[in-house]
Amino acid sequence: MRLLIVLGCAVVAWPGVFLSLPARAQPPTPLPQGAQEEPTRLPEVRVTAPARLPGSPLPLSSVPATVDIVPGDQLRATGAMTLQEALTRLPGVTLNDQQGNSWQMDLSFRGFRSTSVTGESQGLSVFVDGVRINEPTVEEVNFDLLPLDDIERLEVIRGPAAVFGRNTLGGVINIITRRGVPPVYEIVPEVEGGSFGRQKYRLRLGGASAPLDYYLAGTFFREDGWRDVSASRVGRIFAKIGWKSGATDATLSYQRAENRIEQPGSLPLSDLQRDRTQNYTSGDFFKPLMNLVTLSLRQEAGTDLALSLSGFGRWLDAEQFNVNQLRANTRSFTATTSAGGTVQLSHETTALGRANRLVAGVDYAHHSSQVRVFEEEGERELESLVRDNQNSIGVYLQDTFDIARTCCRRATASSSPPRSAGIGFDTTSMTEARRAIDPALPA
């Protein structure tokens, strides 16, 4: 057993400027007479997507879609405070700020967006460990509830994908959370601080002793914000216990998030030109409390057949307060209870001498929502009460068959151009060329 204790140092954030200069290749080192340079071979990249539940990995070249894979370490290394901000390093990803708070920015993939604003069009699906976390009422996504610090890796699948359910028009964000990894037992405290009253405290511990592994993390973040009445308070707890023995792999995870986010919103142009830090409707805020429990099980039967099961329960209580200029202020209370599960069977074999992978599954989810809206002008009066119950059942079938491979060029290595520090992170995409670095090949 090896114990690793790391103390995170305080990090002070100040406004800065990244300077990017043109990169120039170094002249090649001359080889001795008669020597030949060996091709550079990189390890094969394998992904679990695109399937509702993680299965046996596929080579990236076998996935019939554009997939970006970002390891969690690279996400956190960007220094981004939110998941939306971190994803802007990917091509075609843009942000829009309607609420005036970084935790609730709209995320867009080439025009298809995902937002926390009720009533906006939604075109993206977000999954955490196989659980779809789009809210059942209007498909909005509360990004402040996602565990950015506890992501093992993130997979972005672009384009429509019926396997991932309704409203998946522009793409899918598939999040896989961390778990304890042997042989390290670690305790890692972290402290960060910065301008505008920013403070972040985090403690995580994890480890594994076969067949068990465990991971536990707690995060508290607060910031006053650079605009008037734009403070944020975010608190999260994430825990996961795993059991892996032979062909059986099971995990049980729990996540709790309790936040309070003030929303300064947008400003009229005249006010923006006078003072961009002011708040036009001071007092708007969003206050959610979320609990999520997920149980996953994967059982392999031989080398070609696997059964995956997933069940979840999710409880969300949210308070939204809005200040109005022309009428009474409104305060809404939303209570949502969700539960469901997925059964998935995957089979790998060869057909006509080529690799074939068949995935079939059944998904069920029940959602119960209640929304109460009050008008507050002196006394609080009930304006509306809405209840909604949904039962959804989905059946999906997906087959991946290699029609042709290596017919044009042998693919054994990967080469990516240099990137400037502070601009982006390395991702692996199916659109990147995979070729051998071999002097014998033509340029």
PyMOL commands that set and color helices and strands:
alter all, ss='L'
color gray80, all
select helices_A, chain A and resi 60-62+72-77+83-87+102-104+143-145+148-150+162-164+269-274
alter helices_A, ss='H'
color red, helices_A
select strands_A, chain A and resi 2-5+12-13+46-47+58-59+67-71+93-96+106-109+112-114+124-128+131-132+151-158+171-177+184-194+198-209+212-223+232-245+248-262+285-301+305-322+329-351+354-376+380-401+428-429
alter strands_A, ss='S'
color yellow, strands_A
deselect
rebuild
show_as cartoon
